[in-house]
């Protein structure tokens, strides 16, 4: 009996089949012959893979096929790696290709891909584990054939770029025993440490380079405490040793260039640093010189000798005024006397009849004038005594008592370092005597 629970839509069935197929069939490789090959304008490739009995549709998206070294065509026998997917709308399945390998080299390539995927999943290719290549290696170890061109290429590059020691471990770099030979080279440098190791060999076929895809060798490279640069084959060749090394170079010569800096660039960089340092020092020197000159001006401005001459000039000015003051005062008295006599002589009868009180007022006024003159004279005398006190305070004698000294050369005062030379004899006067000195060193510092 048919029930609604047993009735499904086409979409439901196709979706179910898609889930079952895609979740139960892992990544796989399929070998077959290409037919119905077509490259779309988008870059995607569509074809069928067939054998004598059946075929399967394949799609090779452009994001994967752009790395192809060989262009496939109808009739080619290939090995395709990828994932089986179901196209729900059409109810069909296909292989989404991620790798395409010509069947002739398929066995070696499959081994390479399997080991690559295995080591990558273990993290041996992660950049986190990559050791830093030393910038200035003193000694470089080289593992390569001692008769190959790769060794000579590396030596030529290193001799041209940077002078450093080279230690060569002659190794087999092709064939079944090559991987073990290279491992022995790594063990040799573990016992005889160098700053950096280069594993190198020139170009060759995939079979020639396959010894560098050895798992034991890859793990030995990964565990090395010494940084390793791989320079294997040509630029288009990749090996497992390239992926697991700390740095991959496209060729042996390129490995040497990456291992050592260019001495010309280093010399140029040192020259640039020297010029920058000279500029910084010159600017600092000029800045300090300006600062010293500023301090010197301040010191000259407040020097006791400068203050002394200022007060001396002020004292001379007040002394001159004080000397001239009695003369001016006498003239004022004469003027007042003449004015008084003139007033008395020319007094009219009316003035003579003024009361005695008015005469007393005149006498009092004259007394006040004399008092004011006397006060003025006293003030001037007090100012003179104050100035004399300040002059004595800043006099050379008091300066000597405060710890200053007077320097003389050939009985002449010395007030600048430019007036004396090394080996000159000078005389220094202090508060309680003087003594002779011999100049042994000059220093333009103004700091006491």
C-alpha positions as CSV (number, residue, x, y, z in Angstrom):
1,X,0.0,0.0,0.0
2,X,1.3,3.4,-1.0
3,X,1.3,6.0,1.8
4,X,2.3,9.7,1.7
5,X,5.3,8.9,3.9
6,X,6.8,6.8,1.1
7,X,6.4,9.4,-1.6
8,X,9.4,11.8,-2.1
9,X,10.0,14.6,-4.5
10,X,12.8,14.5,-7.0
11,X,14.6,17.2,-5.2
12,X,14.4,15.3,-1.9
13,X,15.9,12.2,-3.5
14,X,18.6,14.0,-5.3
15,X,19.5,15.9,-2.1
16,X,19.6,12.6,-0.2
17,X,21.8,11.0,-2.8
18,X,24.1,14.1,-2.7
19,X,24.5,13.8,1.1
20,X,25.1,10.1,1.0
21,X,27.7,10.3,-1.8
22,X,29.6,13.3,-0.7
23,X,29.8,12.4,3.0
24,X,30.9,8.8,2.4
25,X,33.3,9.0,-0.5
26,X,36.6,10.6,0.5
27,X,39.1,12.4,-1.7
28,X,40.4,9.9,-4.3
29,X,42.5,9.5,-7.5
30,X,41.0,8.1,-10.7
31,X,43.0,6.9,-13.7
32,X,41.5,7.1,-17.2
33,X,41.6,8.6,-20.7
34,X,40.4,12.2,-21.5
35,X,37.5,12.6,-23.9
36,X,35.1,15.5,-24.8
37,X,37.7,18.0,-23.6
38,X,36.5,21.6,-23.5
39,X,38.1,24.7,-22.0
40,X,35.5,27.4,-21.2
41,X,36.1,31.2,-21.6
42,X,36.0,31.4,-17.8
43,X,39.0,29.2,-17.6
44,X,37.1,26.2,-16.3
45,X,37.9,22.8,-18.0
46,X,35.2,20.2,-18.7
47,X,35.9,16.6,-19.9
48,X,35.0,13.0,-19.3
49,X,37.4,10.4,-17.9
50,X,36.8,6.9,-19.4
51,X,38.2,3.4,-19.5
52,X,37.1,0.5,-21.7
53,X,33.8,0.1,-19.9
54,X,32.5,3.4,-18.5
55,X,33.1,7.1,-18.1
56,X,32.7,9.8,-15.5
57,X,32.2,13.5,-16.0
58,X,34.8,15.9,-14.6
59,X,35.1,19.6,-14.0
60,X,38.5,21.2,-13.4
61,X,37.9,24.8,-12.1
62,X,40.3,27.6,-13.2
63,X,41.5,28.2,-9.6
64,X,43.1,24.7,-9.7
65,X,44.0,24.2,-13.4
66,X,46.0,27.5,-13.7
67,X,49.0,25.6,-12.1
68,X,49.1,22.9,-14.7
69,X,52.5,22.4,-16.3
70,X,51.2,20.3,-19.2
71,X,48.1,21.2,-21.2
72,X,45.8,18.1,-21.4
73,X,43.9,17.1,-24.5
74,X,41.6,14.4,-25.8
75,X,43.2,11.0,-25.7
76,X,45.7,11.7,-22.9
77,X,45.9,9.1,-20.2
78,X,45.9,10.9,-16.8
79,X,45.4,10.5,-13.1
80,X,42.9,12.9,-11.6
81,X,42.6,13.6,-7.9
82,X,39.5,15.2,-6.4
83,X,36.1,14.8,-4.8
84,X,32.9,13.2,-6.1
85,X,30.0,15.7,-6.0
86,X,26.3,15.4,-7.0
87,X,24.6,18.0,-9.1
88,X,21.1,18.1,-7.6
89,X,19.4,20.0,-10.4
90,X,20.4,17.4,-13.1
91,X,20.5,14.4,-10.8
92,X,24.1,13.6,-12.0
93,X,27.4,13.2,-10.3
94,X,30.9,14.3,-11.3
95,X,34.5,14.5,-10.2
96,X,35.6,17.9,-9.0
97,X,39.3,17.7,-10.1
98,X,41.9,19.5,-8.0
99,X,45.0,17.7,-9.4
100,X,45.7,16.3,-12.9
101,X,48.9,14.2,-13.5
102,X,50.0,12.6,-16.7
103,X,49.7,8.8,-16.2
104,X,53.4,8.3,-17.3
105,X,54.7,9.9,-14.1
106,X,51.6,9.3,-12.1
107,X,53.2,6.8,-9.6
108,X,56.0,9.1,-8.5
109,X,53.6,12.1,-8.4
110,X,51.1,10.2,-6.3
111,X,53.8,9.3,-3.8
112,X,54.9,12.9,-3.8
113,X,51.3,14.2,-3.2
114,X,50.5,11.6,-0.5
115,X,53.7,12.4,1.4
116,X,53.2,16.1,0.9
117,X,49.6,15.9,2.3
118,X,50.8,13.8,5.2
119,X,53.6,16.0,6.3
120,X,51.6,19.1,5.8
121,X,48.8,17.8,8.0
122,X,51.5,17.2,10.7
123,X,52.6,20.9,10.5
124,X,56.1,20.3,9.1
125,X,55.5,23.0,6.4
126,X,54.1,25.6,8.8
127,X,56.0,28.9,8.7
128,X,55.8,28.9,12.5
129,X,58.6,26.3,12.6
130,X,60.8,28.0,10.1
131,X,64.2,29.1,11.6
132,X,65.6,32.6,10.8
133,X,68.4,32.7,8.3
134,X,71.4,34.4,9.8
135,X,72.1,37.8,8.2
136,X,75.9,37.5,8.4
137,X,76.9,33.8,8.4
138,X,80.6,33.2,9.2
139,X,80.6,29.6,8.0
140,X,78.2,27.9,5.6
141,X,77.9,24.1,5.2
142,X,77.0,22.8,1.7
143,X,75.6,19.3,1.0
144,X,75.9,18.5,-2.7
145,X,77.9,16.6,-5.2
146,X,81.5,17.7,-5.2
147,X,81.7,17.2,-9.0
148,X,78.4,18.9,-9.9
149,X,78.1,22.4,-11.3
150,X,75.9,23.4,-8.4
151,X,78.8,23.5,-6.0
152,X,80.9,25.7,-8.4
153,X,77.9,28.0,-8.9
154,X,77.5,28.4,-5.1
155,X,81.2,29.1,-4.6
156,X,81.3,31.7,-7.3
157,X,78.2,33.6,-5.9
158,X,79.5,33.5,-2.3
159,X,83.0,34.7,-3.3
160,X,81.5,37.6,-5.1
161,X,78.9,38.6,-2.6
162,X,80.3,38.0,0.9
163,X,83.6,36.6,2.3
164,X,82.7,33.6,4.5
165,X,84.1,30.2,5.2
166,X,82.7,27.2,3.3
167,X,82.6,23.6,4.5
168,X,81.5,21.1,1.9
169,X,80.0,17.6,2.6
170,X,80.3,15.6,-0.7
171,X,77.0,13.8,-1.1
172,X,75.2,11.6,-3.6
173,X,72.3,13.6,-5.0
174,X,70.6,11.1,-7.3
175,X,69.5,7.5,-6.9
176,X,68.3,5.2,-4.1
177,X,71.2,5.9,-1.7
178,X,71.1,9.7,-2.2
179,X,68.6,10.4,0.7
180,X,70.7,8.5,3.2
181,X,73.8,10.2,1.9
182,X,72.2,13.7,2.5
183,X,71.0,12.6,5.9
184,X,74.7,11.7,6.8
185,X,75.6,15.2,5.7
186,X,73.1,16.7,8.1
187,X,74.4,14.5,10.9
188,X,78.0,15.6,10.0
189,X,77.1,19.2,10.4
190,X,75.3,18.5,13.6
191,X,78.6,17.2,15.0
192,X,80.5,20.0,13.2
193,X,78.2,23.0,13.5
194,X,78.0,25.8,11.0
195,X,75.8,28.9,10.8
196,X,73.8,27.8,7.8
197,X,73.4,24.7,5.6
198,X,72.6,24.7,1.9
199,X,71.3,21.5,0.3
200,X,71.7,21.8,-3.5
201,X,71.7,20.1,-6.8
202,X,71.2,21.2,-10.4
203,X,68.2,20.5,-12.6
204,X,66.9,17.1,-13.6
205,X,63.9,15.0,-14.3
206,X,61.3,14.1,-11.7
207,X,63.0,10.7,-11.3
208,X,66.4,12.4,-10.8
209,X,65.1,14.7,-8.1
210,X,62.8,12.2,-6.4
211,X,65.4,11.3,-3.7
212,X,64.6,14.8,-2.2
213,X,61.0,13.5,-1.6
214,X,62.2,11.0,1.0
215,X,60.2,11.1,4.2
216,X,63.1,10.3,6.5
217,X,65.1,13.1,4.9
218,X,62.2,15.5,5.3
219,X,61.9,14.8,9.0
220,X,65.7,15.1,9.4
221,X,65.6,18.5,7.8
222,X,62.7,19.6,10.0
223,X,64.5,18.5,13.2
224,X,67.8,20.3,12.3
225,X,68.8,23.0,14.8
226,X,70.8,24.7,12.0
227,X,68.8,26.8,9.5
228,X,68.6,25.1,6.1
229,X,68.2,26.6,2.6
230,X,67.2,24.2,-0.2
231,X,68.4,25.0,-3.8
232,X,67.2,22.0,-5.7
233,X,66.6,21.8,-9.5
234,X,65.2,24.7,-11.5
235,X,62.6,27.3,-10.6
236,X,59.7,25.1,-11.7
237,X,60.9,22.1,-9.7
238,X,59.4,21.5,-6.2
239,X,60.4,18.7,-3.8
240,X,59.4,17.8,-0.2
241,X,62.8,19.0,0.9
242,X,61.8,22.5,-0.4
243,X,58.7,22.6,1.6
244,X,60.2,21.4,4.9
245,X,63.4,23.6,4.7
246,X,63.5,26.9,6.4
247,X,63.9,28.7,3.0
248,X,63.5,27.5,-0.6
249,X,65.6,28.9,-3.4
250,X,64.7,28.3,-7.1
251,X,68.3,27.3,-8.0
252,X,71.6,26.6,-6.3
253,X,72.9,30.0,-7.3
254,X,69.8,31.7,-5.8
255,X,70.4,29.7,-2.6
256,X,73.9,31.2,-2.3
257,X,72.4,34.7,-2.9
258,X,69.9,34.1,-0.1
259,X,72.5,32.7,2.2
260,X,74.9,35.7,2.2
261,X,74.4,39.4,1.9
262,X,75.9,41.6,-0.8
263,X,79.0,43.2,0.6
264,X,78.5,46.2,-1.7
265,X,75.0,46.8,-0.1
266,X,76.6,46.5,3.3
267,X,79.3,49.0,2.6
268,X,76.8,51.4,1.2
269,X,74.6,50.9,4.3
270,X,77.6,51.6,6.6
271,X,78.4,54.7,4.6
272,X,74.8,55.9,5.0
273,X,74.9,55.3,8.8
274,X,78.3,57.1,9.0
275,X,76.8,60.1,7.2
276,X,73.8,60.1,9.4
277,X,76.0,59.9,12.5
278,X,78.2,62.7,11.3
279,X,75.1,64.9,10.7
280,X,73.7,64.1,14.2
281,X,77.0,64.8,15.9
282,X,77.5,68.1,14.0
283,X,74.0,69.3,14.9
284,X,74.5,68.3,18.5
285,X,77.8,70.0,18.6
286,X,76.3,73.2,17.2
287,X,73.5,73.1,19.6
288,X,75.8,72.6,22.6
289,X,78.0,75.4,21.3
290,X,75.1,77.8,21.2
291,X,74.1,76.8,24.7
292,X,77.6,77.4,26.0
293,X,77.6,80.8,24.3
294,X,74.3,81.7,25.9
295,X,75.6,80.7,29.4
296,X,78.8,82.7,28.7
297,X,76.8,85.8,28.0
298,X,74.8,85.3,31.2
299,X,78.0,84.8,33.1
300,X,79.5,88.0,31.7
301,X,76.3,89.9,32.5
302,X,76.5,88.9,36.2
303,X,80.3,88.8,36.5
304,X,81.5,90.7,39.7
305,X,83.8,92.8,37.7
306,X,80.9,94.0,35.5
307,X,78.8,94.8,38.6
308,X,81.8,96.5,40.2
309,X,82.3,98.9,37.2
310,X,78.5,99.6,37.1
311,X,78.5,100.6,40.8
312,X,81.8,102.6,40.4
313,X,80.3,104.6,37.5
314,X,77.2,105.2,39.7
315,X,79.4,106.3,42.6
316,X,81.3,108.7,40.3
317,X,78.0,110.2,39.2
318,X,76.8,110.8,42.7
319,X,80.2,112.0,43.9
320,X,80.2,114.6,41.1
321,X,76.7,115.7,42.1
322,X,77.7,115.8,45.8
323,X,80.8,117.9,45.0
324,X,78.7,120.3,42.9
325,X,75.9,120.5,45.5
326,X,77.7,123.0,47.9
327,X,78.5,125.2,45.0
328,X,74.9,125.2,43.9
329,X,73.7,125.6,47.5
330,X,76.1,128.6,47.9
331,X,74.7,130.2,44.8
332,X,71.2,129.6,46.1
333,X,72.2,131.4,49.4
334,X,73.7,134.3,47.5
335,X,70.6,134.5,45.4
336,X,68.4,134.5,48.5
337,X,70.7,137.1,50.1
338,X,70.6,139.3,47.1
339,X,66.9,138.9,46.9
340,X,66.5,139.7,50.6
341,X,68.8,142.8,50.3
342,X,66.9,143.9,47.2
343,X,63.6,143.6,49.0
344,X,64.9,145.5,52.1
345,X,66.5,148.3,50.0
346,X,63.5,148.7,47.8
347,X,60.9,148.5,50.5
348,X,58.6,151.3,50.3
349,X,57.4,153.2,53.3
350,X,54.3,151.1,53.2
351,X,56.4,147.9,53.5
352,X,58.5,149.4,56.4
353,X,55.3,150.0,58.3
354,X,54.4,146.2,58.2
355,X,54.0,144.6,61.5
356,X,56.7,142.7,63.3
357,X,54.7,139.5,62.7
358,X,55.3,139.8,58.9
359,X,59.0,140.2,59.6
360,X,58.9,137.0,61.7
361,X,57.3,135.2,58.8
362,X,60.2,136.2,56.5
363,X,62.7,135.1,59.1
364,X,60.9,131.7,59.5
365,X,60.8,131.3,55.8
366,X,64.5,131.8,55.5
367,X,65.0,129.4,58.4
368,X,62.9,126.7,56.5
369,X,65.0,127.3,53.4
370,X,68.2,126.7,55.4
371,X,66.6,123.6,57.0
372,X,65.6,122.1,53.6
373,X,69.1,122.8,52.2
374,X,70.6,121.1,55.3
375,X,68.2,118.0,54.9
376,X,69.1,117.7,51.2
377,X,72.7,117.8,52.1
378,X,72.2,115.1,54.7
379,X,70.3,112.9,52.2
380,X,73.1,113.2,49.7
381,X,75.7,112.3,52.4
382,X,73.6,109.2,53.4
383,X,73.4,108.1,49.7
384,X,77.1,108.7,49.4
385,X,77.8,106.4,52.4
386,X,75.4,103.7,50.9
387,X,77.2,103.8,47.6
388,X,80.6,103.6,49.3
389,X,79.3,100.5,51.2
390,X,78.2,98.8,48.0
391,X,81.4,99.7,46.3
392,X,83.4,98.2,49.2
393,X,81.1,95.1,49.0
394,X,81.9,94.5,45.3
395,X,85.5,95.7,45.6
396,X,88.3,93.3,44.5
397,X,89.4,92.9,48.1
398,X,86.0,91.6,49.2
399,X,85.7,89.4,46.1
400,X,89.0,87.8,47.1
401,X,87.6,87.2,50.6
402,X,84.6,85.4,49.0
403,X,86.9,82.9,47.3
404,X,87.5,84.6,43.9
405,X,91.1,85.1,42.7
406,X,92.9,87.5,40.4
407,X,94.9,85.9,37.6
408,X,97.9,87.8,36.1
409,X,100.4,87.0,33.4
410,X,103.4,89.2,33.1
411,X,101.8,91.6,35.6
412,X,98.8,91.9,33.3
413,X,95.3,90.8,34.3
414,X,93.9,87.7,32.6
415,X,90.2,87.6,31.9
416,X,90.0,85.2,29.0
417,X,91.4,81.7,28.3
418,X,92.6,83.0,25.0
419,X,95.3,85.1,26.8
420,X,97.1,82.1,28.1
421,X,98.7,79.1,26.4
422,X,99.9,75.7,27.7
423,X,103.3,76.0,29.5
424,X,102.6,79.7,30.3
425,X,103.5,80.9,33.8
426,X,100.7,82.7,35.6
427,X,100.3,84.4,39.0
428,X,97.1,84.0,41.1
429,X,96.3,86.4,43.9
430,X,94.1,85.3,46.8
431,X,92.9,87.1,49.9
432,X,96.0,86.1,52.0
433,X,98.7,86.0,49.3
434,X,99.6,84.9,45.8
435,X,101.3,82.0,44.1
436,X,102.7,81.1,40.7
437,X,101.2,78.3,38.4
438,X,102.2,76.6,35.2
439,X,99.4,76.0,32.6
440,X,99.3,72.3,31.7
441,X,95.8,72.1,30.0
442,X,93.2,74.4,28.5
443,X,89.5,73.7,28.7
444,X,86.9,76.1,27.2
445,X,84.2,75.0,29.7
446,X,82.7,77.9,31.7
447,X,81.3,75.5,34.4
448,X,83.0,76.1,37.8
